[in-house]
Amino acid sequence: MKVSIITATFNSETTLKTCLDSVANQTAVANIEHIIVDGRSKDSTLALVNQYPHISKIVSDKDRGIYHAFNRGVALATGDLVYFLNSDDSLYDETVIAEVLAEFTSETDYYCGTIFCVNEQTGESYFSMTQKDDPINFKPRHQAFFCRRELFDKHGPFNECLTVAADTFFMKKVIQKTKGIFTQRTVARFSLQGVSSNDTSITHVLAQDTMVDSLLELNTAHSQLPEMLAAQILNLSLLKRLMLNMLQGHIELSVLTGKRLAIFGTRELSQIFYHFLSQKNIQVIGFVVSSADNLPEYANVPVMSLQDLVLAAPDFVLNCIEGAHEDDVTQRIILSCPGVNVLSWRVFCVRQSSNPQ
């Protein structure tokens, strides 16, 4: 079985080497057809590409955007499977392709794993969720998605009218209409510094994701947008109060003095609390996440799973979940570590003291 890996490039010289190395170093490189679809780069992208003998096909011409480039790649592909790896992303380890190929049977149309999302500038990192973790909010990522090439004849090509969600539309349609595999196997490292991750794009992504779910008549979180918006507005108000309390010294921390504290979550809010509490000489022993299957990285701060929390013996756990499942997470923390005190981040949004700590 062979997989066609399609990489779209345009002036990608600064990020492409890591991407190409990750493919060239695969143990199953003999089963890979690597196709480069370039948008007529003006830097040394093509010179770099030509240094890699494993690359099967190279085309360089102006295109209408990423999905036009992807469609060109599919037209060139001859593999049994198709996979899209962006020029600033990379395969997670050297056995990804071999393990994915081993999972496909005659009844498997697609394979959907997870990705490791990382921002090299800020140190932020996390693993994408799986359908098992959250079937309502689940969104497939093309960096974690392999499918049979013939599915593009039945359900494709990518719809270029969806400028930031054509891949989501295609993958959700395939998942809806065919049979495949969901796994927590990490497939790729995804750069959070790309165009799709910036603040400007997020609004377009959300709007088009909602459109996709409507077109496919899916019952997803987007059908609950009014409730979600109300919750987001409330959280934003609380976060502003939290920042003011932190800056004005109106947070009472005496209950945590001399205690061992763990923080549930690794995203921005958890990181804010980590830095704030560390500056106040509160002992933060690390971050906590739900599963031991994929442990993210954050600077030099230990990250532990709920299963291992009891071994760390914290006195307090600060729950930094902003969503509706915050109460559920609190119960899971208590079950995993009986006797621990769980604090919600929201308690620090209320003015508690007039004296700086």
ZAMIMAR-844859 format. One record per residue (C-alpha): x, y, z. Coordinates in pm, whole numbers, plus 50000, padded with zeros to 5 digits. Layout:
XYZ/...
END
This chain:
500005000050000/501265034849913/500375068950054/500595101349856/501715129750085/500825163649938/502705194450059/501705228849930/504485254749938/504925291649872/508075309649984/508485282850249/512275281550279/512325289650653/510025261250763/510165235050490/513305216150590/511745202050908/508715191050708/510775173750437/513105157350689/510155142650876/508985125350557/512435114950436/513185098650773/510075076650777/510755039450818/508145033750545/509585059750305/509485033650027/505695034350057/505485072150021/504825093049713/505715128449823/504215155249598/505235191749624/502725216949485/504445250749478/502785284349413/505775296849211/507945306249507/510425334649471/512795323049747/514905291349766/511975267749832/512435247949510/516205246149552/515635230549893/513025206349757/515445194349490/517875182749761/515495154749869/515615123549650/512535108249812/510275134849655/508335119649366/506735149449191/507165187049188/504905212249020/505335250149045/502695273748909/500455301449034/497375289649220/494195303949371/495085293649725/495765263649947/492755242849841/493475248149472/496995235649545/495625205649736/493315197049445/496275198549207/498115174549434/495225150049440/495125150449059/498805140549056/498495114049327/498735077049249/498835063349605/496175042049765/495875068450039/496135106350038/497495128150317/498165165850340/501185178850531/501655216550540/505085231350475/505375244350833/504205211750992/505965178251029/505235141651095/505375134251468/507915106051458/509635081951218/507065053851237/503855073551174/503365062450815/504245025950883/501745024351170/498975041750976/499405018650677/499264988350908/495854999551038/494145000550697/492074970550592/489784965550294/486944980550502/488845011550616/488165043450422/489885068350651/492165071150954/491865100451197/494455105551469/495525135851673/498065163551624/500495180551859/499875218051836/502835239751931/503805276451925/507595278151928/507555315152022/505365312752331/505935276752438/502195269452420/501415233652324/498535209252341/497145178352167/494015180751956/490945163152090/489595130651950/486025122151860/485955099352164/486885128352394/484225152152268/481995140451980/479995173051979/482915197251958/485205174151760/486805189051450/489045167551227/492405182151125/493845173650786/497305169150941/495865139051126/493645125550848/494415098750587/491815086550338/491545065250027/492265084149707/489035073349538/487025092249802/487945124249619/486075111249315/483005104249528/483065132849780/485605158149653/487415178249534/487965205449793/485375232949754/487385264749699/484365286049795/485125275950152/488365295550185/489335282750531/487125252050586/487125231950261/489205204850429/486795203650724/483845200350485/485495171950295/486605152850606/483285156050788/481485144450474/483775114150448/483315106150819/479545109550779/479275086850475/482065060750510/483775038750768/487105045650930/489325045551236/489595070851518/492695068751734/494705089251982/497875081751787/499675114951730/500335119651359/501925153951318/503295185051482/501135214651386/502515250051396/500285275151575/502125303051396/500465295951061/497845317150885/494905295651001/495815301051367/496045338851376/493395360851538/492145374351204/491445339651064/489645326051369/486465345751294/486375332550935/487095297151052/484235297751303/481795311951047/482705286250782/482745257351032/479175266851121/478315267350751/479845232750705/477795217750988/474645233650846/475335219850497/475885185050638/472955187850882/475205178551173/474165182451535/477305199151667/478255226451908/477605251951634/473865245551674/474285259252027/475995291551922/473645315452112/474325297252439/478035295052360/478185332352283/476495340952612/478995318952799/481905334952616/480685369952702/480435360053070/483915344553066/485375375452898/483895397553170/485315374753440/488735374253274/488855412353271/488035412953642/490695386553703/493355407053526/492405438153725/492515418854052/495935404953967/497345438953872/495795457654167/496715431554428/493145422554516/493655384854526/493905367554862/496445339354849/497045331355216/495095298655190/497665286354937/500785297155124/502995267455204/500695244055011/501315222554704/499205234254410/498515217854074/496755235453786/494285216753568/494775225653202/497705238252995/496115265352783/496495303252819/494465307553141/496455279953313/499705295953200/498615330053331/497905315353673/501175295953671/503255327253616/501205348553857/501275323154140/504955315154089/505775352154123/503815352154452/505955322954580/503095297854568/504425262854506/502995251454170/503995215154121/502735212753762/499865211353516/497255183653504/495525169853192/492855143453146/494775115552974/498225100352991/498035091152621/499215125152503/501015147552749/501705182652613/504845202352689/505125236552850/508555251452912/510065232253206/506815227653396/505865191353471/502645179153310/500845149653469/497695130253392/494685126953620/495685090653676/499005101953824/497685131554021/497335112254346/501055103754331/501925140854323/499905145954644/498745181954588/496895200654860/494935220954604/494075218154235/493125249854051/490545241453781/491155264453483/488475250353252/486385278353104/483735256852934/480495240953045/482285209053151/484135226553436/481965209853703/482495175753542/486255181053550/486055190553918/484315157553995/486925138153799/489715155353991/488115146054323/487615109954214/491225107454096/492685123654408/490365119454709/490735146154974/492205172554746/490755207654757/489565219754415/489405257054345/487685272354042/489585299953865/486395320353891/486815325954266/489765348654188/487595370753968/485915385054279/487725412854464/489055395954776/491565419254939/492775454854932/496295444755029/498835432154773/500025397054838/
END
